[in-house]
């Protein structure tokens, strides 16, 4: 499989967001992940980069400078244009793009957008119907409004490392992937599509803020408010099953296995499998969901000790036949060779025009009609600058002048 590096007519582009134009000022992970989803679903996403480029271009393994693995996996399906927004012509060009855009997406602090002269009022002045969408650390209505924010910081502030310690960790630890950036990116993408739906119904543009901190707190507390949901509290915070020390992959005689024995039916089947049906019938700690939650330490402790008694393959066969959810604990290599993912063609090898052969993951949704497809590989820095400026109505002479004074750069002029 290979991607065409030629610009495609929008009428030829598949996906449910075909025809939507996004001016993308985002960088790092949260914003680019959200706008990559929009692009995969058919939107024309124009990634506007500074002359230095998105910092993630220099993050992780790379074959060539500025094309690191993190950048390649969060910026496919987009076009790249380089504008120096601190130069008058660069900012003018950005506002020119906004005149015909449906969305302006950014993830720097609103105060920085104001300093650049790109506040909501400034952008709305050139396009009243635009969706002006920002994703950043905190609500602008509180005392944290101007604070910087990164994934690790918001993980800590929303309680994720603390919860890990409560669950039996030896110390607080961050999740071993950029959890908040990915989750906030999903919330950002959802907010943008909802705002687009509202505009389709009413014609109204609007400003949309998606703060990371509040987004993660809302997710965590939906599970871990527990008894503190009620006023006054009727029990402790934290959902006990989620922080149980033995809620982890369980050791077999020769490895580890993930087992999810959850419903009454599954627990009854589990005790049948191990030849102890009387435990579910007679032990009040096991025979209702509520009782198992109250006695979760004992329940998971018994599960842990039982799983130790057989090999992984034996458990997978026995539990599988009993319709009890179970699986091996996969490494990255295991995932790359997973039979299910192989069968559905989830991984593809594609030829990137500058980076050579790379792995690409499928768009993780399936559609009966407006089937989305990856539009193009992650672009080189400013690869489409000339192309996009021409589409915006700039003459060849003006584009050459902008390249000359540094207000635009990167891609070919012709």
Secondary structure, DSSP 4 states (H G I P E B T S, - for coil): -B---SPPPGGG--STTTT-EEEE---TTHHHHHHHHHHHTT-EEEEEE-TT--GGGGSS--SSTT--HHHHTT-TTEEEEEE-TTSHHHHHHHHHHHHT-SEEEE-S-HHHHHHTT--HHHHHHH-TT-EEEEEESS-TTSTTTT----HHHHHHHHTHHHHHHHTT-SS----SS-HHHHHHHHHHHHHHHHHHHHHHHH---EEEEEEHHHHHHHHHHHHH-GGGGSSS-SS-SS-HHHH-TT-SPEE-SSSEEEEE--SHHHHHHHHHHTT-HHHHHH-TTTSSHHHHHHTHHHHHHHHHHHHTTS-HHHHHHHHHHTT-EEEE---HHHHHT-HHHHHTT-EEEEEETTTEEEEEEPPS---SSS-----SPPPPTTTTHHHHHHHTT--HHHHHHHHHHTSEESS---
